[in-house]
């Protein structure tokens, strides 16, 4: 059944944002909220967005330039670390 809802702008924006974050249509999210409300449910069945990984922390510049290494040089360093870790 089709109906019209008159929502305050902040509520509409929050609804639209949540639907986008959860990857569902607003219609599906509203239906879930209404069904849960009618059942007296405390939590919704809507998917929660995946946890974000933390942003990398910026470090102050040290003025030290790391020289470019070839793949062979990198492999040699890793092999030496592996050999050292085995002892």
N, C-alpha and C positions, 0 to 999 in steps of 0.2 A: 504494500500500500504506500502511496506517495503522500507526504505531508510537508508542511513548511514550518521551520523553527525560526524564531526571532532570538538570536543570541547576541549578547554584548560583544563588541569587537575584540576585547582581550580574550574572552572565552573562545571565540571562533579561531583566533590566531593560535591559541594553545592547542585546540583540537586538531587544527590543520598540521601543526608542528609535530604533535605526537603521532598522528597517522603517518606522516612522512618518515619519521624516525623508525617506526615499526614496520614500514613497508606495506601498509594496508590502506584501503580506501577509507575516506572519512565516514562513509555510509556504514562500513563494517565496524569501525571503532565505535560509532554512536550506537549501533545495534548492540554491540557487546556491553557497553555501559548501561544501556536501558535494561537489557536482559538481566545483568548482574544486579542492578538496582531493584528490579521486580522480585528477584529471588532473595534479596537481602544479603547478597554476597559482599564480603569486605574487599576482596581482590578481584581484579579483572582477569579474563582469560587471554587478553591481548599479549602479543609477544613483547618482551622487554628488549630494548636495543642492546646489542653486544657491548661489552665493556670496552672502553677506549684504552689504548696503551698510553702511558704518560708521555708527555712531550719531552724531547731531549733537552737537557740543561745546557745553557750556554756557559762556556768557560772563558775567563779573560785570556787575551793573547799573551803568550810568553816570549814572543820574538824568536823562538827557535823554529827553524825550518827543517822539516823532515825530508831527507833526500828520497828521490824516487828510487824504487827498487824494482829489479826485474823479477819475473816469475821464478826464475832459478834461484835468485837470492832469497826470495820469500820462502820457497820450498826448503832451502838449506836451514833457514832460521827455525821453521816449524819442525823439521826433522830433529834439530838440536834440542828444541824444547821437549819434543816427545821422548827423546833419549834421556834427557835429564829427569823427566817426570817418572820414567820407569825405574829409577834408582831409589 
